[in-house]
Amino acid sequence: MIRHLILRIVQSFGLLLGVLALVFCMVRLTGDPASLMLSREATDEQRAEFRERYGFNDPIPVQLAAYLGNLVRGELGTSLSLGIPNATLIGQRLPATFELAVTSLLLAVGVGVPLGVISGLMPRSFFDYVARGLGLLGQTIPSFWLAMILILVFAVQLRLLPSFGRDGLRSLILPSIALALGSMGQLVRLTRSSVLEVRSENYVRTARSKGLSSQQIAWRHIIPNTAIPLVSVIGVHFTYLLGGSIYIEAIFSWPGLGSLLNNAINDTDFPLIQAITIFIALFAIGMNVITDMLYGLLDPRIRQR
């Protein structure tokens, strides 16, 4: 188990380094930052001064090495458009994004997993058809389209919920539903298939032959073994909800990292785009390591390696 964990940490550092280099190079493919950020009235001398001030005249490998050196010292740079340190901007927006992501995850898990369990325990029942329908809808309906429909129905026509901003629990309902539906659909389908697979195992047949009731078999054997593959998937979905909320936050004017990244892309703010992307990548890699540890604690076969 320790060897497996050390290997995963080493692989994570290599993956993070690759993400850093990829993001750094990709944001520079959009064009010259001086031409994109400065006004059309700017002179050639002003553009040259801008490139020199922020190091854009240096070759890409030199810029990348300098950027990695700053990251090692804990420096994420400063936003070109706002003039504020990127770490400060991320710290200001992170609570709102975490609030939305955690609420969406709780909604997806709280609805998707129980429905998937019931669907797997009662195949071809009414609950099974409802769960499978929800799973299909969750994986086919785009979240941004659902967000606009929710605004049209509940904010514009019924006037029950606010459609923008972060102002209490009511403003959290619509964006969390729009963001959670995709993960909810996948969790329903995965949980259902896991329950059906566990039901066919020999130890479940043995427990049934011993005279255990269906409820005892479900709680002692099926549900605990179904939870093992769900751990890693839930960790991946939390990372997706944290980093995949750009459009949802933009539609609902939610003041989180997603809307900040959207503004940075529109402003061609290279340092801010890099800082947010790297933060999300680091969080995703960390979540993968944590879920691997939890998976090992739940599955004895992993601990014995």
N, C-alpha and C positions, 0 to 999 in steps of 0.2 A: 504493500500500500504506500509506504514512504517513497520507495523507488518510483512508483507510478506518479506520485504527486510531484516529486522533483523533476521528473521528465516533462510533466505538463507545464510546470513553471518555466522551464528552459524553453519549451516550444512557444509559450506565450510571449516571452521576451523577443524571440525571433519574429513572431507574427506581428507584434507591436512595432518593431523596427521596420518591417515591410510596409505596414500601414502608414507609418510616418513618412517614409520615402514616397509612397504612392500618392498620398494626399498632397504632399509638398509639390510634387511635379505636376499633378493634374490641375491644381488651381492656377498654375502658371501657363497652362495651355490656352487660357481664355484670352490672352493678349497682353499688351504692355500696360501695367498698372498705372503708369503716369498718364497715358492717353485716356484710360478708362475713368480715372478718378478726378483728374483735373478738368477744368472747364475748357471749352473750345477756344476761349480767348487767351489761354495760357501760352506764354512764349516758349521757345525752345530752351532758353536758359532756365526757366522755371521747371520745365519737365526734367531737364538734366539735373537740376538741384534736387528735385524730388527723388529721382532714381539713386542719386549719390547718398542722400540722407538715409534712405531705408535699405541700402545695399543691393538694389536691383541691377546695378551695373556689373556686379560680380558674376562669374559663371555659376550655373546651377549647382554643381557639386560643392563649390565654396559656400554658397548660400545655405545649402542643406547642412553642411558641417557646422556652420555658425549657429544654425537653428537648433540642431541637436545639442550643441554645447550649452545653449541657453536653457533648453529643457532639462538637462542634467542639473543645472543650478536652480531649477524650479521657476524659470521665467517663461511665461507664455506670450510675451510680447504685449504690444499696445495696439488697440484698434485704430486703423488709419482714418476711419470716418468719424469716430466719436472722440478720439484722443484720450480714452480711458483704458487702463490696464485690462487685458482680456480676462485675467483671473478674477478681477472685481466684477466684470460683467457677468461671467458665468456664475459666480457666487450669488449675485442678485437675482438671476433668473432661475437658478437650479431648484429652489423650493417649490415654485409654481409647477415646473415640469414633473418633479417627484410626486407632488400632490395628485396631478392628473394621471400619471403612470400607475401609481399605487392604487388609486381608486379604480381605474380601468382593469388592472390585474385582479383585484378583489372581485369585481363584477364578473369578469370572464371566468375565474376559477369557481366562484360561488354559484354560478348558474351552469357553466359548461360541464364541470366534473360531476356534480350530482345527476344532471340529465344523462350524461354518458354512462354512469353507473347503472341507473334505472333502465336505460335503453339496452345495455348489455345483459342485465339480469332478466329482462322481459322482452326478448326479441319478438318482432312482428305484433307487438301490442300498440295501443294508441299512443303511449308514451314514447315508444320506439319511433313511430312515424313522426311525432312532434320533434324529437331530438334530432333525427336525421334531416328533417326539413330545416331546423335551425342551423345545423352544421353546413348544409348546402348553401343557405342564405349567407352565412358568415363568411364563406370562402368565395362567394361570387359577387357580393355587393361591394363596390368600392367605398371606402370609408368617407372620402370627401363628398361623394354623391349622397350618402346617408346623412352626413352632417347638414347638407343644404336642405334635404327633405325634413329633417327634424326641426330646423329653424323655421321653415315654411309652415309646418303644422303647429308646433307647440309655442313658437314665439310670435309669428305673424298672425296666424288665423285664430288660435285659441288664446294667445297672450297669457300663457301659464308660466313660462320660464323665460329668463333673459337669454339673449342670443349672442352677447359678446361681453368680454371683460371677466375679471376674477373678483367676484363680490359675494362671498359666502357660499353655502352649500348649494343653493338653487342654481347658481351659475356653473356648477361643476357637473350637473346631471347630463345635459345634452352632449358636451364634448366627451365625457367618459363613456357614454353609450356608443357614440360614433366610433371611438377609438377601440372599444373592447369587443365589438361584434366579430371582427376577423379572428381574434385570438379565441373567442368563445366558440366559434364554429369549429376551429381546429381541435380544441380541447374536447369538445363533444365527440368528434369522430375518433380521436386517439383513445379516449377513455373507453368508448364503446368497443373498439376493436381489442383493446387490452383485456377488458372483462370477458369478452367472448373467447379470447385465447386462453386465459387462465381457467375458465370454466371447463375447458377440454383437457386439462392436465390430469395426470394420474392421481395426484394427491387429493384432488377435489373429488374424484370418483371414489377413492378410498374413504374419505370423510363422509360421503353420502352413503356408502355401504355400511358404515358404522352406526347409522341411524341419526346423524346430526340433522337438525332442521335446516331449511333453506336460509333462514336468517343467521343461524350460527355459522354456516359455511360461508355466507357472504362476508360477515364481519371478521371471522377468524382467518380465512384463507384468500378469498377473492380480492377484497378491497385492499388489504395490506400489500399483496403482490402486484396489484394494479398501480399502486402509488409509486413504485420504484421507477418505471420509465417516465412517469409524469414529472418527477423532480427536475430532470434535466430540461425537459420541454418548457416547464414553467419559468425556469431561469432564462431560457432563450427568449421567451415571449416578453418577459419583463424588460429585457434589453431592447427588444423591438418596440415596445410601447414607449420606452424612454427616448429612443432615437428616431422613431418613425412618426412622430407627432407634428411634423413640420406643417403639413397642410391643415390638420385639425386646429392647431394653434393659430394659424393664419386666418382660417375661416371664422373662428370664435374670438379673435383678438385676445387670445390667452397669452399673458406676458411670461412665456417660458423660453427655454433654449431653442425650441423649434422656430418660433417667430423671430428670435434673435438671429438664428442661422439664415432664415429666409431674408431678413433685412441685410445681413452681411453679404449674401450672394447677390442681391440686387445692387448693392453698393460696391461690389467687387473688392471687399475688404479682406485681402488675403490673410493677414495674421489672425483675424477673428474667425474666419472659416476654418483655418488650420487648428486653432485652439479648441473650438467646439467639436470638430470631427475627431480630434485626438482624444479629447475627454470622453466622448461616447465610445470610441474604440477601446480605450483603457478600461472603461466600466464594463464593456461587453466581455473583454478577456478576463477580467477579474470575476465576473459572474460565472463564466465557464469553469474557472478553476474551483470556485466555491461549490458549484453543482456537481463537479466531479468528486469532490470530497464527500458531499452528502450522499451521492450515489454509492460511494464505497462504504459509507457507514450503514446504508440500508441493505446493500447486497453483499452477503458474506463472500461470494465468489470473487469480488474485486479485492477484498481485504486480504485474501489468501495469496494474491499474486506477489 
